[in-house]
Amino acid sequence: MRVLGIDPGLTRCGVGVVEGVPGRLGKLIAYHVVRSEPDEDISQRLLNLDRSLAELVALHQPESVAVERVFSQHNARTVMGTAQASGVAILAGARAGLPVQTYTPSEVKAAVTGSGAADKKQVTAMVTRLLRLDAPPKPADAADAIAIAICHIWRGGTRAKLEAAVRRGYR
């Protein structure tokens, strides 16, 4: 399974592409950071993100897209921008006809480190280790996006099967 993981953000949006199967170490295909300037008009920033994500989906041909779910922060301005970027990321997958799944930051941290309270340094270290990389992916937004893709590979298949069973009437 090839997954495009997205850590949404307006100034820096991390994108990681990982191939793998549940229970096995995966393979890093690529990672990117889509950037925009904070003083640029919001419409142009979102358009840049939309175009960039569409290009990355076309380039890497993922089978699914995983996006970090926006969580409440103290800074309303930051959470608004992240939510807008998240919507663009979800739309990029849907527009390509791909299944899109969202994960909370604690789900991603727990999947790759074993602890939902892990910090960014621990997530980056585990991503480096799990994918047998020579060096940690930088910046942290890229490492987070890769972690989201790993989380989806390891947990997304099980989650999708459970949801399908519920839809069929099994409980």
Disulfide bonds with the S-S distance in Angstrom:
none
